[in-house]
Amino acid sequence: MIRKLVCWLTLIVCPASLMAADSGAAMLHTNGKTWVNGSLAPASAAVFSGDMVQTEGGSAANINSNGSSVAVLPGSLIKFESGSLGLNHGSVAVATSKKLTAHAGKVTVTPASDNWTEFQVSENDGKVMIMARKGDVTVQDESGSSTISAGQQTTRFSSHKDSNRGGGAAPAGGGGVLDSPIVIGIGGAAAGALITWALIQGGKPFSPSAP
């Protein structure tokens, strides 16, 4: 209750854009059941560096920060950080002009340039799938680094996920990412609709005509 009160007072006193720029906070918009640090989140709330965000199967969420938007797809658990995010399991779609980095275990995905970049990362039991949608991304793991061009995808494997868990996380109910029929066939219309919804919440289309 105290956390929710602080979030609402912050939103009233400070515009969301200024809050995000000054404190590293971001706005969370939910579509279905979403938890923040183990507590059920409202339709809109502020999230801060170190917060754990989890979506139930069949639900999705959007995290909108300065210059970046992250669609958290059904059955996913992530750790939000200022300038990066850690994917514990599930799938995220990232759209960024700030080189927002995504980590899944020991696999790191980084936009190759400062241009508007869109990519998707999925993790299940150490299997990490990366898809570059718009712009190139650099993928680095224990074996080295490589560049994935727009329209291409690759798979990496990582047996270490402790770096994404963080302290204080209380995972809520809901199956893993591959348990959700919405996420199976991630490039399908249903998943695309969820990504579009989530990124619209951030105020910018998924495929803008210009950065």
N, C-alpha and C positions, 0 to 999 in steps of 0.2 A: 504493500500500500504506500509506503514512504517513497519507494522508487517511482511508482506511477505518479504520485503527487509532484515529485521533483520534475519528472519529464513534462507534465502538463504545464507547470509553472514556467519552465524553461521555454516551452513553445509559445506561451502567451507573451512573455517578456521579450524574447529574441526571435527574429525571423529565422526560419530553418536554414536558409543559405548562410547567414552570418554565423549561426551556431556551428554549422558544419565546418566552415572555414576557420573559425577561431579555436575550436576545441577538438576537432577530429571526430566529432559526432556525426551521425547520419540518420536519415529518416527511414523507418521500417513501415512498409504497407503490407498487410496480410490479406490473403484470400483463402479462408479456411483456417484450421487450427494450426497455430504457430506458437512456439515457446521461445522465451528469452531467458536464459539461465535457469531453465526448468519451470518457469512460470508462464501461464497462458497469456499471450500478448493481445492487446486490443487491435482494432483495425489499423490504427496508426500510432506509432510511438517512436521515441528517440532511442537509438542504440549507441553504445560507446565502445571504445577500443577495449578488447578483451572479452566482450560479450559473446555468448554462445547462442546461436539462432538455429532452431530445429523446426522443420515442417513435417506434418503428418502425411502419410500416403494419401494422395488426392487433394492436398493443399499446396499452396505456393506462396512465396513472399518476395518482395522487392526491397533491396537496400539501396537508397539513393544518397550519394555523397557528392561533394564538389567535383564535377567532371567525370563521375563514374556512376554506373548503375549495375546492380547485381541481381539477377533473377535466381532465387533459391527454389529449385524444383522439388516436387513431392518426395518425401522420405529422405530428406537431406539434413545434415548437421554440419554447421560451419562455425568457425571462430572469426569474428570481425576484428580487424586491426586497421589502424590508420595507414593507408597506403598498401595494404595487402589483406588477404583473407586465407584462412586455413580450412581446407575441405576435409572433414573427418570421414564422411561417407555421403554418397548421394551424387547430386549433379548441380552445377551452377552454370549460368550463362552470364558472361561479363561483357559489358560495353564501356569503354573508357578512353579518355583522352589524356589521362594522367599516369599511364603505364602501371595501372593497378596490377599487382602480382597475385597469383593464386598458387597455394601450396597444397599438395596432396601427398602426405608422407614425405619422402625425400625427393619428390618430383616437384619442380618449380616451373611455372609457366609465366613468361613475361612478354608483354608487347615488344616487338622489335624496334618500334619507333614511337615518337610522340604523337603520331597521327591517330585519329579515331580508329580504335581496334575493337573487334568483337570476336570472342572465342568462348568455347564451352569445355568444361572439365567434368568428368565423371569418375567416381572411385567406388570400387566394390571389392572388398577382401584383398586389397593390395594391387588390384588391376586398375590402372589409371588410363582413361581414354581422353585424348585432347583433340579438339576440332577447331581449326582456325576458320572463322566465318568471314571476317573482313579485316584485312591487314595481316602481316606475318607475325608469328610469335616464336619466341625462343624457349625451348624445353631443355631443362637441365636436370640430370639425376646423377647417381653415383658412377655411371659409366661415361659421363661427359655431357656435352650440350650439342643441340642441333636446332636448325631453324625450320619451322613448318610454314609453308606458304599458304596464303588465303585459299580456301576451298579444299585443303588437304587435312588429313587426320592421322594420328599415330597412337600407339599404345605403349605404355611403360609399366613396369612392375616395381612396387615398393613394399617391403615387409615391415617398414617402420612408420607408425602413425602417431606416436606419442607427442610429437611436436605440434600436432594440431588440436590436441585435446584441451589443454589449458586447465586452469583450476576452476573449481566451483561449478562445473557443468553438471546438470542433472537431466540426462536424456529422457524425453517423454515418450509416450506410446507411439506406435506406428511402425510399419515394416521398413525394410531397407529399400534402397532406390530401385533395385531390380524387381521388388515385389509389387511395384505400382504399374498397372497397365498403361497409365498415362506416359510413363517414362520409357517403357519398353518400345523400342523403335523411336529413339530420341529425336530423329529428324522428322517425325510425322506431324500431321496437322494438329493433333491435340497438344503435343509438346510445344509446337510453334505458337499456338494460341496462348498458352500459359506464359511463354517468354514475352510475347507481344504485350499481354496484359501487364506483366510485372514491370517491363521497361517503360510503358506508358505512364505508370505511376510516378516514374522519375521525371516525367515531363519532356522526354526526348524519344523519338521513334527509334526502333532497333537498327534501322538502316537509313540514317540521315543522308541527305544529298551532299552535305558538307560537314566537316568536323565541327 
